Amino acid sequence: MIRTPRRRREEPLDHAELARLLPAPGDPELSSDRLNGLEEHLMTEIRNLASDTAPDTSPHTASDTSPGTSTGAPPVGAPARNRAPRPARRPGRRPVLVGVAAALVLAAAGVAGLAGSSGGSGRAVAPPAGAVPAPVVQVVRGSTAGLAGAVADISGAAARAELPEPGPGQFLYVRSEVSWLVSWEGADGKNRSYVDEIHPREVWMSPDGDKGWLMEPYKEAVDRDGVTLDDPEGGGRTLNSPSYEYLRTLPTDPGLLLKKIYDETGGMGNGPDQQAFSTIGDLLREQVVPPKLAAGLYRAAARIPGVVLVDDSVDAVGRHGVAIARTDEADGARTEWIFDRETYTYLGERTVQTRDAEGIEAGTVRGRTAVTDRAVVDAVKQRPAGLGDAPPSA
């Protein structure tokens, strides 16, 4: 559910600059991780540029994206406080598509607003508000040695898991701690890698996916009380926009699952293997996945070329574990699904840059998540016993 995640000159942008910032029109079906990164680049660019425009005369939108979720501007005609894109249920990742569309509108508005400004040639002298320097870690080499055994343990634990089953009128609840990349170009013209401060994110979704709520008060476009994720049209569910009820219809055999994933995501992303891995990751990140399906997804992932086992990874709250991982050959970003060493339960996800690319240093942690609670509750904004009903601290 959650699911998709870079800061430039202050003078007006020309068409060449816009063309460089926006995704190439000939290949819009990038991987969701890449879409999240591009969207974040656009949104943070626009936010910086908008700070120099006349007071509040242009539209506003969110600055967030996640491998799980990006939050875009409300649809036209909807109250800003009452509408938000769907959480990262992999998009077709609706959040990414909505956010990119909003970014295009804001880019045009930002350029128009800056046309009458001072047009100075200086660069931003401070990083984005709320951002901190991205951590840099040693890149641990992954290996296929031990992968089969680890996947057997992980899938076995998933199949045995006792997860809540939602009843009529109930909602699936997932709470995570998250942080994603925010790039920034300093006064010296060099890129700096910053990330959001780690902050809480809560999602409620109905089993059919038609109703939901998001609370992520750290984010500019998300009210303290949250925003709706309702889908009045109740569109058909797919791998890129799943619901709990849709997940229950999927085959649990890893071979059949993998075939379906390759068939339905063909032509998307940075190659079929990377897109298949990303799709599975999105299904796991912010969902309550039926146990047998989760087991099948892990076994299917192990069959994707390039998937390796990483001996040590760390989630957003500092929990160490082993990881199933794959590197996107297009940009060198390695996504790691992290599992507890003893129980083999899913902890969260980390994305690490494995080589210098696009101004991002090798070892930079581009994103981190940690799932801290999954439950079934009776209403949106209701939390499981023990968490209380007060908004979480940022």
C-alpha positions in Angstrom: 0.0 0.0 0.0 2.3 2.3 0.5 3.4 2.2 -2.8 6.4 5.3 -5.0 11.1 7.7 -4.7 16.9 15.6 -6.7 17.7 20.4 -6.3 18.7 22.9 -9.0 19.2 26.5 -10.0 17.1 29.4 -8.9 16.9 31.1 -12.3 14.1 30.2 -14.7 14.5 26.8 -16.3 14.5 26.5 -20.1 13.0 23.7 -22.1 16.3 21.7 -22.2 16.5 21.8 -18.4 12.9 20.6 -18.1 13.5 17.9 -20.6 16.5 16.7 -18.5 14.5 16.7 -15.3 11.4 14.9 -16.6 11.2 11.2 -17.4 11.9 10.4 -21.1 8.5 10.5 -22.9 9.4 7.4 -25.0 9.8 5.1 -22.0 7.4 6.1 -19.2 7.2 2.6 -17.7 10.3 2.9 -15.4 10.6 0.7 -12.4 8.7 2.0 -9.4 11.9 2.7 -7.4 13.2 4.8 -10.3 9.8 6.5 -10.6 9.9 7.4 -6.9 13.4 8.8 -7.3 12.4 10.9 -10.3 9.3 12.2 -8.6 11.3 13.2 -5.6 13.7 15.0 -7.8 10.9 16.9 -9.5 9.0 17.7 -6.3 12.0 19.0 -4.3 13.2 21.0 -7.3 9.8 22.6 -7.6 9.6 23.3 -3.8 12.9 25.1 -3.9 12.0 27.2 -6.9 8.5 28.0 -5.6 10.1 29.6 -2.4 11.2 32.6 -4.5 7.9 33.2 -6.2 5.2 35.7 -5.3 3.2 34.7 -2.1 1.1 31.7 -2.7 -0.2 32.3 -6.2 0.5 28.9 -7.6 -0.8 25.4 -6.8 0.9 23.3 -4.1 1.6 19.6 -3.8 3.4 17.1 -1.7 7.2 16.6 -1.7 7.1 13.0 -0.7 7.7 9.7 -2.4 8.3 6.2 -0.9 9.2 2.5 -2.2 6.3 2.5 -1.1 4.6 5.7 -1.2 4.6 9.0 -2.8 2.0 11.5 -2.0 0.8 13.8 -4.8 -1.5 16.7 -5.1 -5.3 16.2 -4.7 -7.3 15.6 -7.8 -8.8 18.6 -9.5 -12.0 19.7 -7.8 -11.3 17.8 -4.5 -10.6 19.6 -1.2 -6.9 19.5 -0.6 -7.4 18.2 3.0 -9.7 15.4 2.0 -8.0 13.7 -0.9 -4.7 11.9 -1.5 -3.4 9.4 -4.0 -3.6 5.7 -3.1 -0.7 4.4 -0.9 2.0 2.5 -2.6 0.2 -0.5 -3.7 2.4 -0.5 -6.7 1.5 1.6 -8.6 0.6 1.2 -11.6 1.5 2.9 -8.5 -1.2 5.4 -8.5 0.7 7.7 -6.1 3.6 7.9 -8.5 1.4 8.6 -11.5 -0.6 11.3 -9.7 2.5 12.8 -8.3 4.3 13.1 -11.6 1.2 14.7 -13.2 1.1 17.2 -10.4 4.8 17.8 -10.8 4.4 18.7 -14.4 1.7 21.2 -13.6 3.8 22.8 -10.8 6.9 22.9 -13.0 5.0 25.0 -15.5 3.6 27.2 -12.8 7.0 27.6 -11.1 8.7 28.6 -14.3 6.0 31.2 -15.1 6.3 32.6 -11.6 10.1 32.9 -11.7 10.0 34.7 -15.0 9.2 37.9 -13.2 11.6 37.3 -10.3 15.1 38.6 -9.8 16.6 35.8 -11.9 19.7 35.6 -9.8 22.3 32.9 -10.6 22.9 31.8 -7.1 22.1 28.3 -5.8 20.3 27.2 -2.7 22.5 27.5 0.3 20.6 25.2 2.6 19.2 21.7 2.2 15.5 21.0 2.2 13.7 21.6 5.5 13.6 18.4 7.6 16.2 16.7 5.6 19.4 15.2 7.1 22.6 14.0 5.4 22.1 10.5 3.9 23.9 7.8 5.8 26.8 6.1 3.9 27.5 2.4 4.6 30.0 -0.2 3.4 28.4 -2.1 0.5 28.4 -5.7 1.5 28.7 -8.0 -1.5 25.7 -10.3 -2.0 25.9 -14.0 -3.0 23.8 -16.8 -4.2 25.5 -19.1 -1.7 23.0 -19.8 1.0 20.1 -18.1 -0.9 18.1 -21.3 -1.4 18.3 -22.2 2.3 17.5 -18.7 3.5 14.5 -18.5 1.2 13.3 -21.9 2.4 13.4 -20.6 6.0 11.8 -17.3 5.2 9.0 -18.8 3.1 8.4 -21.5 5.8 8.0 -18.8 8.5 5.7 -16.8 6.2 3.4 -19.8 5.6 3.2 -20.5 9.3 2.4 -16.9 10.2 -0.9 -16.3 12.0 -2.1 -13.0 10.5 -5.4 -11.3 11.2 -8.3 -12.0 8.8 -10.4 -8.8 8.2 -14.1 -9.2 8.6 -17.0 -7.1 7.0 -16.5 -3.4 7.6 -13.0 -3.8 9.1 -9.7 -2.3 7.9 -6.2 -3.5 7.5 -3.7 -1.4 9.4 0.1 -1.1 8.7 2.4 1.2 10.6 6.0 1.8 9.4 8.9 4.1 10.0 10.2 5.5 6.7 12.9 7.7 5.1 13.6 8.4 1.5 16.2 10.2 -0.6 16.1 14.0 -1.2 19.0 15.2 -3.4 20.2 18.8 -3.2 22.7 20.9 -5.2 24.8 23.2 -3.1 26.2 26.6 -3.9 29.3 24.9 -5.3 27.2 23.1 -7.9 27.9 19.7 -6.4 25.1 17.2 -5.5 24.5 16.4 -1.9 22.5 13.4 -0.8 20.0 14.1 1.9 17.2 12.0 3.2 14.0 12.6 5.1 14.3 12.2 8.9 12.9 8.8 9.8 9.3 9.3 10.6 6.1 7.3 11.1 3.6 6.5 8.4 0.3 4.8 9.0 -2.1 3.3 6.5 -5.6 1.9 6.8 -7.2 0.1 3.9 -10.5 -1.8 3.4 -10.1 -5.4 2.2 -11.6 -4.4 -1.2 -9.2 -1.4 -1.5 -12.0 1.1 -2.0 -11.7 2.9 1.3 -8.6 4.0 3.2 -6.7 6.6 5.2 -3.1 7.8 5.4 -1.4 9.5 8.3 2.1 10.8 7.7 2.1 14.2 9.6 5.8 14.7 8.9 4.9 15.5 5.3 3.9 18.9 4.1 0.8 17.9 2.2 -0.6 15.5 4.8 -2.7 17.0 7.6 -2.0 16.0 11.2 -5.4 14.2 11.0 -4.4 12.5 7.7 -5.9 12.3 4.3 -8.4 10.0 2.6 -7.3 7.2 0.3 -10.9 6.4 -0.8 -11.4 5.2 -4.3 -14.9 6.1 -5.2 -14.6 4.5 -8.7 -13.6 1.2 -7.2 -11.3 0.4 -10.1 -10.3 -3.1 -11.0 -7.3 -4.5 -9.0 -4.1 -5.6 -10.5 -0.6 -6.5 -9.4 0.2 -2.8 -9.7 -2.9 -1.7 -7.7 -3.8 -4.7 -5.4 -6.2 -5.0 -2.5 -6.3 -7.7 0.1 -9.2 -9.4 -1.6 -7.3 -9.3 -4.9 -4.2 -10.9 -3.3 -6.4 -13.8 -2.1 -7.2 -14.7 -5.7 -3.5 -15.0 -6.8 -1.9 -18.5 -7.2 0.5 -19.5 -4.5 2.7 -21.7 -6.6 6.0 -19.8 -7.2 6.2 -20.8 -10.9 2.7 -19.6 -11.6 3.1 -16.5 -9.6 6.3 -15.6 -11.4 4.8 -16.2 -14.8 1.8 -13.9 -14.0 4.2 -11.2 -12.7 6.4 -11.3 -15.9 3.3 -11.4 -18.1 1.5 -8.5 -16.5 4.6 -6.2 -16.1 6.2 -6.9 -19.4 7.7 -3.7 -21.0 7.7 -1.8 -17.7 10.7 -0.6 -15.7 14.4 -1.3 -16.2 14.0 -4.7 -17.7 11.7 -7.6 -16.9 13.8 -9.1 -14.1 14.2 -5.9 -12.1 10.5 -5.0 -12.6 9.4 -8.5 -11.4 11.6 -8.0 -8.2 10.2 -4.5 -7.7 6.6 -5.7 -8.1 7.0 -8.4 -5.5 8.6 -5.9 -3.1 5.7 -3.6 -3.5 3.3 -6.4 -2.7 5.1 -7.0 0.6 6.0 -3.5 1.7 2.7 -2.1 3.0 0.2 -4.9 2.8 -1.1 -7.7 5.0 -0.3 -10.6 2.6 -2.1 -14.0 3.0 0.5 -16.4 4.5 0.6 -18.9 1.7 0.9 -16.2 -0.9 3.8 -14.5 1.0 5.6 -17.8 1.0 5.0 -18.2 -2.7 6.2 -14.7 -3.4 9.5 -15.3 -1.6 10.1 -18.5 -3.5 9.2 -16.8 -6.8 11.7 -13.9 -6.1 14.5 -16.4 -5.5 14.1 -17.6 -9.2 14.6 -14.1 -10.6 18.1 -13.7 -12.2 20.4 -11.4 -10.2 18.7 -12.0 -6.8 21.3 -12.6 -4.0 21.5 -13.1 -0.3 23.1 -10.3 1.8 24.4 -11.4 5.2 23.7 -8.2 7.0 21.3 -5.2 6.5 19.6 -2.7 8.8 16.1 -1.4 8.7 14.8 2.1 9.6 14.7 1.4 13.3 18.1 -0.2 13.5 17.1 -3.9 13.4 19.7 -6.1 11.8 18.8 -9.1 9.6 19.6 -11.1 6.5 18.3 -9.7 3.2 17.1 -10.9 -0.2 18.4 -8.3 -2.6 18.7 -7.3 -6.2 20.6 -4.4 -7.8 19.0 -2.3 -10.5 21.6 -2.4 -13.3 20.3 0.9 -14.7 21.3 3.1 -11.7 23.2 0.8 -9.3 20.6 1.0 -6.5 20.3 -2.3 -4.6 16.9 -3.0 -2.9 17.2 -5.3 0.2 14.2 -7.0 1.9 15.3 -7.5 5.5 14.3 -10.5 7.7 14.9 -11.3 11.3 17.8 -13.8 11.7 15.9 -16.0 14.2 12.3 -15.8 13.3 12.7 -15.0 9.5 9.8 -12.5 9.7 9.9 -9.5 7.4 11.3 -6.4 9.1 11.5 -3.8 6.4 13.5 -2.6 3.4 16.7 -0.7 2.6 18.0 0.7 -0.7 21.7 1.2 -1.0 23.7 2.8 -3.9 26.3 0.2 -5.0 28.3 2.5 -7.3 28.7 6.2 -7.9 25.9 7.3 -10.2 23.8 10.4 -10.8 25.8 12.3 -8.2 25.0 9.7 -5.5 28.0 8.2 -3.8 28.4 4.4 -3.5 27.2 3.3 -0.1 24.6 6.0 0.2 21.4 4.7 1.8 18.7 6.0 -0.5 15.8 4.7 1.5 14.8 2.8 4.6 11.6 1.4 6.0 10.6 -0.7 9.0 7.2 -2.3 9.5 6.4 -2.0 13.2 2.8 -3.2 13.3 0.2 -5.0 11.1 -3.3 -5.5 12.4 -7.0 -5.5 11.7 -9.1 -2.7 13.2 -12.7 -1.6 13.1 -12.3 1.9 11.6 -9.9 4.3 10.0 -7.7 6.2 12.4 -8.3 3.4 15.0 -5.1 1.8 16.2 -4.5 -1.7 17.7 -4.6 -2.0 21.5 -1.5 -0.6 23.1 -0.8 2.1 20.4 -3.6 4.4 21.5 -5.5 6.9 19.4 -3.2 9.9 19.7 -1.2 10.8 16.5 2.3 9.3 16.5 5.3 11.5 17.3 7.4 12.6 14.4 
